[in-house]
Amino acid sequence: YSVLPSSGVGDFDFTRSGGATRINSQGLIETVADGVSRLNYPLIDGKVVGCPSHLLENESRNLIQYSEDFTQSAWVKTRVSISSNVVVSPNGTLTADKIISDATLNSHFIRDDISSTIGVVSVFAKADEFTFLKLSTNAFGFQASYFDLVNGTFDEGADHIAKIEDYGNGWFRCSIYVSQAFTQFYIENSGNSASATHLGDGTSGIYIWGAQAEVGSFPTSYIPNYGTALGVTRSAETATNSGDASTFN
């Protein structure tokens, strides 16, 4: 197998069963086919900067049943409504939803129930009228982390390892690693500050897309799930017989 150059210099043996996603040269999340290696482009401040590298990952499973369609009943809604497919998502298609707070002074969230795991949860989010996202699970007494979707910063829960990554066009991938077993994942509007409650108006909210829950201590590449109850698995990848330092520095 050889991608660049295609002359055969630097050929290697590559395997992966099933598709997987990468960041393409336009900075968009793109799915590549079974057995195709992933040239993944680096994003810095939401823009592609520099040359790509081959992305090789271990096996991982997205336990979220509907990772892009938050209107599904698997997502339990509390004092929110979901407006479907209203803005362009990080993969360049009109598939991102808006989570809208109702007109009460309270918490406003959606919840997905998953099989018990210790790991990391993540979601892509973008500010609209509201600018803060809250992520939590039912571990550590429902401890939460807050993400500023304008400045790209976060307020980390004491028992969380939080991370925010700029995907461009206002989108951030927000994640928390939780070292205690959990069975519920909460995605919450937090108004315009790191607050557990805010006053909604029935129209204001934030955009969300690409939710993921997986075993491990950091978020891996996005694994779409369009309804598989037990989760969708991205198989492990291997690359061998690729030469030595005289070929690759």
N, C-alpha and C positions, 0 to 999 in steps of 0.2 A: 504494500500500500504506500502511495506517495501522493501528497496534495501539492505542496509547493517546495521545490520545483517538481515538475512531472517527468523529469528526464530519467528517473530511477536512482539518482544520487540521494542517499538517505532513506531508501525504502525500508519499511518496517512491517512487521506482522501485527495487525490490529484486530481485536474482537470485541463485540458488544451485541448482545441479543436484544432487539427492540430499539425503538427510537429514543432520542434524548434531546434536550434543548441546549442552545449556545447563545452567546451574544454575537450577532453578525457585524459586518463592516459598517452598517448603518446605525449600530447601537441598539438594535431591536432583538428581542427574544425570538429565536427561530428554532423550529423542530427539524432535526436531521433524521434520516431514515436508519433502519436496522443495518448495523454493520458499517456505518459511515462515521469516521472519526470527526471530532469537533475542533475546528479552529475557532477558538474563543478570543474575542477582541477585548482588550482592557478598557474599562470605563473610569475616567477621572473627572470628577465634577460633572458627571452625567454625559460626558462626551468621549468618543473613541479616541484614544491617544496611543500611538505606537503600533507595533506589529502584534499579530495574534500568537497564541501559543496553543498547543494541543491540550485539551482538557481531558484528564483521566480521573475518574471518580470511582469510589467503591459503590456497591449496591445500596440503594436507599428506596424507601417507600413513602409516598405521600398518603397519609391516613385520612385526609380530608376528602369526603365523598364528592362534593361539588366545589371544586377549587375556584371556579370563575362565576358560577351562577348562584348568587346569594339570595335569589327569590325562592329557592327550593325549601321545602319544609324541613329538610335536615338541618337547616340553619334556623334555630329558634330565635324569634325576634321579640325584643322587649323595648317598648316605647320608641320604636323606629319603624320606618317603611323603607323598601328598597325600590329604587328606580333602575330598571335594567337597560344595559347596553346604551349608555348615554354619552360616553366619551371614549376617545381612542386610548387603548391600553398599551402597556410596554411591548406588546408584540406587533403593534402597528394596526390593529383591527379595532372596530367599534364594539368592544366586548366588556368594557369596564362598567361597573355598577356604582350607584350613589347610595350611601347610607344616610338617611334623613331622620333627624330627631323630631319627635312629636312636640307639641306646644306645652310641655310641662317642665318644671324645675326638678330634675331627677337625673339618674343615670340612663344612658341610651345605648343599647348594644345588641349584637347578635352572638349566638353561641352555637358551637358544633360539638357534639359528643363523639368521642373516639375511643378506641380500645386503650387500656392503660399503658402508658409509656413514660419513659424518662427521655427528654430530648428537647428539640427546638421547634418553635412555631414561628411562622413568618407570614407577611402579607405585603403586597404592593399597595401604596396609598398615595393620594394626591390631595392637596388642599383645595377647597372651594370656598364657600362662605365660612366654614370652620377650618381651623388650621392645626388642631391637635388630635392625635390618635392615641388611644389607650389600648394596650395589649395585656392580657392576663390569662391565667389558667386557674383551676381549682386547687393548685398546690400552694403550700406556704400561706394558707389562709387567704387565698385569692389576691395575693400580692400583685401589683401592677407596675408597668413601666409606661412612660408617656413620651410621645415623639412629636417634635415640632416639625411640621411638614413644609414650613417656609424656610427656616434656617438650617434644617438638616441636623438637628441636635436631639438629645434625649435626656430624660430624667429616669435613671435606672432603679428598679426595685432592688432592695437590699440583697435578695437571694436570686437575682437575675443576672445574666450576662447579656446585655442589650447591644444591638448593632443597628446602624442605619446606613444604607448605601444609596447613592444618587444614581438613578437610571435615566436622568434627563427628562425634559419636557414636564418638569414638576413632579415626577414620580420618584418615590423612595421605596426601597425594600426595607421594611422594619422587622426585626426579629428579637426574640428573647430565648435564651437557653435556660431551662428549668431542671435542676438536679434532683427534684423529687417527683415521684410518679404523679401523673395527672390524667384525667379523663374528659376534661372540658376545656375548650379554647374559646376565649372571648375577644371579639373585635368591637371597639367602642368609639363612638364620637366623644370627644372630650372638649367640645366648644373651642374657645380661643385661648385656653390655658391648660396647665397640667392640673386638672381638677376632676374629682370623682363625679361631680354633678354640674349641669349647666341648664340654662333655660333655652329650650328649642322653640321653633316657630312653625314646624310642619313643612318647611321648604328647604331649610339650611342643612348642610352636611359636608361630607368628604367623599372622595372617590376611592374605591377599593377594587382589587383584582388579584388573582393568583395566590390564594391562601395555601399554606403548606404546614403540615405537622409531621415530623420525622424523628426517628431515633438518631442520636448523635449530639455533638456539642456545638455545631455551627450549621447554618443553612447551606445546603448544597444547591446545585442548579435546579431551576424550577421544573417540577414534574406535574403536568396537567392531569386532572382527574375529572371526567365528565359524568360520573355517576357510579363508579365501581365501589360497592359498599365496603369491601375489605382493603381498599387502597390500591394504588397503581405503583408498580415497582420499576425503577430504572436499574437495569442490570449493571454489574461491575464491568469495567473496561480494562483491557490489557494491551500493552504495546511492547513487543519484544523484537530482538534482532535488528536494532536500529543503528548499530555502529557504536562508536566510542567518541571520545573528546575530539578526535581529528575531524569528525563530521559535525558534531553538535558541541558548541562551547558550553 
